[in-house]
């Protein structure tokens, strides 16, 4: 072939590859609009309304309008663009984002994880990879500090749970404020409509929204991106019209000088009004949290090329309208819409509010699932809503709890201004938690200097603390809602984590030694009957105390015994080929094995395949590999009835045909008599209630009652 032709063909193939990659990225960027930016794009519905809901009044010189717009622009630019797009989104965990991703990175690089049953073999997982660069003196010092002070490890977990609980509170408030703000626009055209009817219509929409969750978002996901894209184009177009029509000089407000003039002129009232300004960045955390569903590049492109300019134009246009219509501040968004396009924009606004609410509800399901994996939330029913798209789940109990809480907020407050105060506190707290975790990631994971970490904390943390302080001052006007919700969920999560960790500690202290088992002989002191016994235990090594109860009280035991330990590891996913670890317990004639089943914090601990067949197949493969390594001769592969390899494999397969029995320990926690009254309430009341009403292990594992054998045990904490 002519070399010049070969070079041309290679160049053509590279161009096609680049075109394919570009097309994929642009497609993902378009799809991300409906999932990632639904909440963020609906913020203009209530930002100005909430900001000017207090004693802050508009003057003739438009000082306040220019100042608020300047705050919105620079907050949006510094937090959303600089912090999240340029910095935070680089701290992904194997492509996954969110608070748990940052915590997972810290756990692996600084050994901060308090998950039980962590083993050296976990570090060989493909998703466990840590930074290869050498530690700096700053990172070494931080790691040593956490190692010497275990209390700070638990404190870090509580801090992460705080952000998680505030995110759950966000899942309650977002649907309420988004839908109510969108529906209230109808009063611009029907002024005599009573507020009660607006609340009723909003509640009907919310009930409908939560009622269709069990169908899964994938059935209507194709509508999400077009709705949000149409919404962004609508508000940007209206913004351009208002700028040109009402105040072309509104661009002057983009100067940070107007922020200083605003604070100087308004004082305390201006500072308190910042609780409304922060609503302009609600939803930016979703960009990082939903990183695993898209690529970082696609999310960045969608934000910088469409979302960012459209929202800035929308805020500028509304400010331009307000500069000429001071009396319309509480309905400024809908008042600023030109008469001829009001109803189409109203319909799109309502649909966009529903899309934004849907995204937050789905994110709440994902958060609860991750908390369950980290032993921080009682087991609940998790339903896969899509056989093709992994990670789309539905949790019935949480869905109806969210609906009741959301309706209570809507009916109880009936005012988007008060909802906005609650919303702002929840959002800024989550952002501050992310900033603090990023500070640790910069030093421990990225091995950067302490100066860069402190600069990140000071620049972004100071802005977020400013907004948190403004929101806290509005606690009595609705800000108490996220505090109450977060405190309630924090109590549930911490109590559940404390109870389960104490249970594991009890199992470790009371486990049966290997020497005691070996002293019983291959028959374990009883008759070994055909079949396989799967004994589920919390221990990755040793024998659970309940095994001693079985051996003592049962006259017979199964021919093959497998100790199964289901555990979580601080990685997002564990590949199917790395899921199971099988090892032999005791000599071969005992026919006892140990199987460790590993899951990541984003894995769903409910397998779609037949677990029995997968487990037996893995054990047979282990036996064959073990025999092959021992013999290391060609005779190992010969098919013979005298071959010990085939005999043991056939015995295991025959045992499976005889039946598989699942043995579970049913534990009951009791507080010691010497415990404090707080501990007794936490364990004997709260933890006991949660244990009684959560999903039982046999339901989670989908075990038939005919194959289940339970042993009750009481442990004192």
N, C-alpha and C positions, 0 to 999 in steps of 0.2 A: 504493500500500500504506500502511496506517496506520503512522505512525512508531513507535508503541508496539509494533506487531506486528513491525516490522523489527528494533527493538532486542532484542525477545525472541528472534527467530530467530538474530541474531548471538550473543547470549549463549548460546543452546543449542548452536550450532556450536562456540563456544570451549570450552564444557564438554565436548563430545564429544571435541574435540582433546586437552584435558587428560586426559580419561579414557583415551584411546588411548595418550598418552605415558606415563601412569602404569602402564598395563597392560604396555607394552613394557619399562619400567624394572624392574618387579617380575618379569617373565618372565626378563629377563637376570640379575637378582639370584638367582633360583632356579637358573638354569642354571650360574651361576658357582660354585655350591657344589661341584659335582663336578669342575670343572677347576682352580679356584683354591685351594680350601680342603681338598683331600684330604690333603695333607701336614701342614698345620697342625693339622687336627682329630684326627690320630692321635697327636699328641705326648703326651697323657696316658698312653699305653701304657708309656712308659719314662722320664718325667721324674723322678719321685720315686725310682724304682729306681736310676737313674744317679747322682742327687744324693747318695744315701746309700750309694754303693758303696765309698767309701773308708774312712778311719779315723773319719769323722764318725759318732758314735753317738747314739742317742736317750736322753734323760734323762727322769726321771719328771715334770719340770715342763713338758715339751713346748716348751721354749725353741727347740729346733731346728726343730720342725715349724711353729710360728708364724712363725719367721724366714724359712724357706724359702718358705712360702706368701706372705709379704709381698713377698719378692723376686720371685716369679713374677707376682704381681698388678701390681706397679709396673713391672717390666720389660715385661710384656705391654701395659700401658697407655701407657707412655712411648714405647716403640719401635714397637709395632704400631699403636696408635691415633693418638698425636700425630705421630710422625715420618712414618709411611707414609700413613695415611689423610688427615691434615690438611695435610701439607707435600709429601712426595715425589710423591704421585700428581698434584699440580698441575703437575709438570715433565714433562708428556708431550710427545712429538715427533709432532705430527699425529695424536694419539690413541694412539700407541705408547709403551710403557714398557720399562723394563729398563736395564741398564748401557749398552748400545749407544745407547739413546735419549738418555741424558744426554750421552754422548760426542759424539753427532751434533750436539746443540744447541751444545755448546762449539766443535765444529769449524766450524760455520757462522757463529757469532757472533764468534769470535775467530780464525778462519782457522788452526785448529790441525791440519787434516787433512793427513796425509802420503800420502794416496792420490795416485797419479800421474795425469796428464792432466786436472787440474782446469782448467776454462775459465770465463771470465766468463758464457758463455751458461748455465752450470749454475745460476747464481743467479736465472735467470728461471723456473725450475721452480716449479710451483704449491705444491709441498711444501717449498720452500727458504726460505719466508718467515721473516724474522728480526724482532727487536723494532724498532719504529719510533722508540722513545724515544731521546733523545740519551744518549750515554755519560756516565757520571759520572767523576770524576777517579780513583776506585778502579778502575772497569772499564777505563778507558783505560790506567792504569798496569799492570794485569795483562796486557792485550793486548800492550802494548809489551814487557813482560818476556818473554812467550813468543815474540814476533817476533825479539827480539835473541838469544835463547838456544834455538836449534833442538833442542839436546839435551834440553831439558825437554819439548818436544813429543813426542819419542820416549819419554822417561821416562813421560809421561802415558799413552801407548799401552801401555807395558809394565805400568803400574799397572792399566789397564783389563783387560788380558789376565790379570793375576793374579786379579782378581775373576771373570773368565770361567772360568779354569781351576779355581778353587775351586767354582764352580757346577757344572762338569762332575764334579768329585769328589763333590759333593752327589748327582748323578745315579747315582753308583756306590753310595754308602752308604745313601741313603734306602730303596731297595727291600730291602736286606739287613736293616737294623734294624727297618723297619716290619713286614715279613713274619715275621721271627724273633720279634719281640716279641708279635705276634698269636698265632702258633702255639704259643709257649711257654706260653700260658695254659691249654692242655689239661692241663698237669702239675698244675694245682690240683685237678682231678678224678681224674686218673690219676697219682698221685704216684710210682708205681714205674716210670713210663715213662723210659727212658734218654735222656740229652741227645742221643745220636747219632740217635735216631729223630726228634727235633724238628728237628735240622739237616737230615736227609734229607727230611722233609716240606717244610721251607722251601725247600730247593733244587729240589724237584719243582715247587712253586708258582712259583718264580722262572723256571725253564726254560719252563714253560707261559706265563708272562707275556711273556717276551721272544719266544717262538715265534709269538705271535699279533700281534706289532707290525705285520707287513706287511699285515694286513687293515685297519689304520687305526683310530683311536679313534672315528671317527664311527659305526661299526657298533654299538658298545656304549656310546656316550656317553649315550644316553637313560637308562641305568641308573646313571650316575655321581651325578647330583644326588639322586635318591631315596635312594641308599645313604648318602651323606654326611649328608643331612638326617635320615635315620633314626638314624644314628650319633650326631649331635649331640643329638638329642632323647633318645636312650637315656642317654648319659653325663650330660646335665644332669638328667634325671629321677632317675638313680641318685645324683647329687650331692646333690640336694635331700633324698632319702631318708636318705642318710648324715649330712647336717647335722642333720636333725631327730632321727634315731635315736641318733647317737653323741655329737655335741658341738654344740649350737645356738650356743654362744658363739665358734665358730670365726671369725665375722665380725670379731672384734677384731683378728685377724692382718692385716687390710687396712691397719692403721695403719703408716706408715713407721717409727714408733718401734721396731717389732720387728726391722727390718733392722739398726739400730744395735746393739740388744741381741744379735742373732745374731752379728754380727762380733766384738763385744766378748767374748762368751762362748766362741766357738769358735776365734778367732784364725786361724792359717794354714790349719787344716783346713776352717774355714768358707769361707775365700776359695777354696780349691781346689775345694770342692763347687759353686761357682758355674758350673763347666763343665757340670754337669748341669742347673742352673736355666735356662741359655740355650737348652736344647732346647725349652723351652716356646714359643719364638718361631720355631722352624724352619718355614719355609714362608711367612713374611710377605713375603719378597722376591718370591714368586710373585704376590702381589696387584698389584705394580707391573709385573712382567715380562709378565703376561698381560693387561695393560690394553687391548691392541689387539683382543682377542677379545670384550671387553665394554665397557661404558661405565664411566667413573669413578664416576658416581653409583650404578650398580647394584652395583658391588663394595663401595662404602662402605655402602650399605644392608644388603647381606648380612652384612657384618662387624659393624656396630654393632647391628643388630637381632636377629641370630641367633648368629653365630659367637662373638663376644666374650662375651655373657652365658652361653652354654652352656658354653664352655670354662672360664670363671671359676667357674661352679657346679661343674663336674667337679673342678677342682683343689681347691676348698674342701671338697667332699664326701670326696675321698680323704684330705685332711689331717685331717678330722674322724674318719675311720675309723682313721687311723694314730695319732691321739692316744690311742686306746683299745687298739690292737693293735700294739705296738712290735716284736713278733717277726715280723710279716708284711711287713716293709718291702720285701723283694725280690720279693714277689708281691702287693703291696698293691692294684694295680688290679683284678685278677681276684678277689682275696679280698674286696674291698669290694662286689662284685656280689651282690645277694640271691640266695639259692639257687634260687628258682623261675624266674628269668629268665637264669640263667647261660648255658645253651647258645644261646639266641637271640642274646644279646649277643656271645657268642664268635663266632658265624657272621657277624654284622654287623661285628664288629671285623676279622675276616680279610678280608672284602670291602672294608672301608674302607681297610685297609692296601694292598690291591691297587690300589684307585682312586688313592690317594696316590702310589704308586710309578709308576703309569701316567702321571700328570701330570708327574712329574719326568723320566721318560724322554722324553716328547714335547718337554719344554722343552729337554732336552739336544740333541735333533735340531735344534731351531730355533737354538740357540746355535752349533752346528757350521756350519750353513748360513750364518749371519751372518759367522762367521769366514772362511769361504771367500770371501764377497763382499768382505771387507776385505783380501784377500791374506794372511791370517794362518793359513790351514790348507790343506793339499793338497786338490785337487778330489776329491770322493767322489761316489758315485752317490746322487742324490736322487730319490725316488719320490713323486709326489703320490698320496695315499691317498683323496682325495675330489675329485670333479669339481665339487662344489657349494660346498664350504667351502675357501676359499683359505687356505693356510698350514699345512694338515695334511699333514705329510710323513713319510717313513720313509727312513732311511739304513741300508742292510743292514750295511755294514762296521762302523759305529759301534754298531749294535744288538748284534752278536755280541761285539764288544770289551767293551761294557758288561756283557753277560751273563757273560763269563768273569771279568771283574774283580769283579763282584758275587758270583758263586759263590766266588771265591777269598777274598773278605772274610768271607763267611758261614762257609765251612769252616775258614778259617785262624783267625779270632778266636773263633767259636762262643759269643760272649758279648756281649749287648747293652750291657753297661756299657762295655766297651772300644770298641765301635762308637760309643757315645754321645760319648766323648772325641774321636774323629775327626770325628764329625758336627758337634759344637759348634764346632770350630776352622774347619771349612769354612764354616759358616753365618755366624759372626761376621765372618770376613774379608770375605765378600761384602757384608755390611751396612756395614762400615767403608769399603769402597771407594765404596759408594753415598753415604755421608755426606760423604766428601771431594769427590766430584764435585758433590754438591748445594751444597757451600760455594762452588765456582767458579760454578755456575749462578746462585746468588743474586746474585753480584756482576756477572758478565759478561752473563748473559742477562736476568735480571730487573731489573738496574740498581739493586739495593738497596744500602744502606750496608754498609760492612765490618763494622760492629758486629753486625748481624743475622747475617751469615755466620759470624763468629767465635762468636757465641752458639750457632748451630746445631752448629758443629764441637765446641765445648766440651761442650754438654749431651749430645748423642747420641754423639759420638766418645769421650768419657771413659767412658761406660757400656759401649760396645762394646770399648774397649781393656781395661777391667777384666775382661770375660769372655774376651777373647783371651788375656790374661795367665794366667788360670786354666786355659784349655785348653792353652796351650803347656807348662805344667808337667806336663801329662799326655801329653806326646809319646811317652814310652817305654811308655805303656799303651794305645796305639792311635792317638794323635794324629799319629803319623808317617805314617799312610796318606794323608790329604789332602795332606801336604807332598810326599810322593814322587809322587803322582799329578799334583799341580800343577806340580812341577818338571819332570816328564816332558813334560806337555803344553805348558808354557812353552817348553821347549827346541825342541819341534817347531814351535810357532807362530812363535817369534822367528826360528829358522833359516829357515823357509819365507818369512817376510816379508822377511828380509834378502836371501835369494837372489833373490827375484822383484824386489825394488827394485834390486838390482845389475844384474839383467838389463835392466830398463827404462833404467837409467843407461847401460848399454852400447849399447842401441839408440839412445838420444838422441845419444850421442857419435859413433856411426858411421852416422847416417842419411844418405841420399843427398839432395843439394840439389836444389831445383826447377830451378835454372839448368842443371844437368847433364842433367836429364830433357828440358827444353825444347830443349837443343842437339841432341838426337837427332832432332827432328822428329816429326810426327804418327805416323809408323810405328814410332817408338822404335828405329829401326835394324834392323828385322826385318819379317817378314811378319805382318800382322794377319789372323787367321783368324776365321770366325764363332764366336760364343759369348760368354759372360760369364765373366770371371775374378774371383773373390772372394779377395782377398789379405788375410788376417788379420794385423793388426799391433798392437803394443803402443803405438803412437804415435798421438796425436790430431792431429799435424801433421807434415809432412815425409814422407819415404819410408824404409821400413825397409832395413837393409843387405842383407837377403835378396833384395830386389827387384833390386839390382845383380847378384846371382848369377843370377837368372832372365834378366835382359837379356843378360848376358854369355854364358850357356851354352845358352840355348834358341834354336832357329832361327825360331820363330814365337810369336806371342802373340795373346791374344784381342782381338776387335773392341771389346768394352767391358770396361774394367778398373775395379773398385771396391775401394778400400782400406777395409776394415772394422775398426774399433777398438771392442772391447767393454770398457767401463769401468764402475766403480762410483762413485757420488756419495754424499756424506754425508746422505742422506735415507732415510726408511724405504721409500717406494715411489715409482716413477716411472709416471705414467699412460701408457696405451697411445698416446695421441695425442701424447705428448712423448718417446716412447721413442727414435725415430730422428731424427737430424739429418743431412741430406744437403747436400753442397756440391760444386761443380765444381772439379776440379784442372786447371789449365792451360787453354789455349784449347779452344773447342768441338770443333775437329777432332781433338783427342787422344782424345776419348770416355773421359775418366777422371773418376771421381767418388770422393768420400770419404763414408763413412757411419759415424757414431758412434752406437753402441748403448749406452744408459745404463740402469743398474739401481740400485735402492736396496739398502740392507743387508738388507731383509726380502723383496726380490724373489727369485724362483727363476729362475736364468739358464738356463731351459729352456722354450722357447716351445711352447704347445700348437698354434699355427697353423703353416702352412707358411712358414718364414722367407724362402725364395726369392721366393715370390709377394708377400709383404709388402714386401720390399726393392725388387723391380723396380717394384711399384706406386708406392712412395714416390719412386723416382727419376724415373719418368714424370711423376708429379705435380709434382716439382720442376722438370723441364724445361719443362713446360707453363706453370707459374707464372712461371718466368724469362723465357720468350719473351713471355708476356703483359705483363710489366712493361717489357720492352725495346720492344715495339711500341706498346703502349697504344693500339691502334686496333681498330675493329670487324673489320678483316680478319684479325686474329689468330684469331678464332673460326670463320672460314670453313673448310669442309672442302674441301681442294684437294690434288691430288697434288704441286703445286709449293710447298705450304706447308712451310717449313723446320721449323716446329714439329711437324707431323705426320710429316715425314720422319724426324726424330731419334727421336720416340716410337716409330714403327714399327720403326726400326732396333734400338732397345733390346729391343722385344718379340720381333722376329725373332731377335735374338741369344740371347734366353732359350730360344726354341724349338730353337735349335741345340745347347743344352746349357750347364750351369753347372759350372764347375770351382772347387773350393776349394783354395787354396794356403796352406799352414801352414808356419811355421818351427819346426823341432824343435831346440831349443837345449840345449846341454850345458854346465854350469858347471864350471869348473876353478879351483882356488885357485892363485894365483901362487907361483912357487918361493920368493919372498922372504917369503911369508906365515908367520904363526906356526903352531905345531903345532895350537893350538885351532881356528884358522880352517880349516886343512887338513882336520881331522876333521869340522868342521861342514859344509863345502862338499863335499869329495870323498867323504865317507862318508854323513853324515846327509841332506844335501840331495839328493845323487845317489840315495840309496835311496828317499827320498820321491818324487822326480821319476819314478823308474822304476816305482813301484808305485801312483801316484795315477791318477786317471782322465785319459786323454789328451784333448786338445782336440777331436779328431774325434769321440770318444764323447760328450763333453758337448754338442757341437753337433749330434749325431745325423747325421753325414755318412756317406754311402755310400762304401765304399772305391773304387768305380769312378770316383767324382768327386773323389778326393783326390790332391793332389800335395804332397809334403813335401820340405823342404830342411833338411839338418842343418847346424848352426852351433855353434861352440865359443866361449864367451866367458869371459874370465878376470877374477876378482874379487879 
